Amino acid sequence: MKIDWAALGSVFGVSLVVTVALVGLFTLGVAGLSKQEAAAAQGGSAGLARTGAYACFALCAAAVAFGIYLIVV
């Protein structure tokens, strides 16, 4: 059996980068929601933080859906 080490390394590298990016995006969403809650507690409005958080969560969901699509098709 011959293993293509370059292809294996490429898959590992791309998987690592996408995983870190997806976790970072989710973290930004959670941080945006916490900022929105903090602003609401102080009596202010943080519509931009909520919109950004929802956008981050939507991008996470889109990335997961795309991954599932790649596996199925």
HUGIPE-V760233 format. One record per residue. N is the residue number from 1. SS is DSSP state (H for helix, E for strand, L for the rest). PHI is phi as a letter, one per 40 degrees, with the letter a starting at -180 (* if undefined). BURIAL is # if it has 9 or more other ideal C-beta (glycine too) atoms within 8 Angstrom, else .. Layout:
{{N | SS | PHI | BURIAL} {N | SS | PHI | BURIAL}}
This chain:
{{1 | L | * | .} {2 | L | b | .} {3 | L | b | .} {4 | L | c | .} {5 | H | c | .} {6 | H | c | .} {7 | H | c | .} {8 | H | c | #} {9 | H | c | .} {10 | H | c | .} {11 | H | c | .} {12 | H | c | .} {13 | H | c | .} {14 | H | c | .} {15 | H | c | .} {16 | H | c | .} {17 | H | c | .} {18 | H | c | #} {19 | H | c | .} {20 | H | c | .} {21 | H | c | .} {22 | H | c | #} {23 | H | c | .} {24 | H | c | .} {25 | H | c | #} {26 | H | c | #} {27 | H | c | .} {28 | H | c | #} {29 | H | c | #} {30 | H | c | #} {31 | H | c | #} {32 | H | c | #} {33 | H | c | #} {34 | H | c | .} {35 | H | c | #} {36 | H | c | #} {37 | H | c | .} {38 | H | c | #} {39 | H | c | #} {40 | H | c | #} {41 | H | c | .} {42 | L | c | .} {43 | L | g | .} {44 | L | c | .} {45 | L | b | .} {46 | L | b | #} {47 | H | c | .} {48 | H | c | .} {49 | H | c | #} {50 | H | c | #} {51 | H | c | .} {52 | H | c | #} {53 | H | c | #} {54 | H | c | #} {55 | H | c | .} {56 | H | c | #} {57 | H | c | #} {58 | H | c | .} {59 | H | c | #} {60 | H | c | #} {61 | H | c | .} {62 | H | c | .} {63 | H | c | #} {64 | H | c | #} {65 | H | c | .} {66 | H | c | .} {67 | H | c | .} {68 | H | c | .} {69 | H | c | .} {70 | H | c | .} {71 | H | c | .} {72 | H | c | .} {73 | L | c | .}}
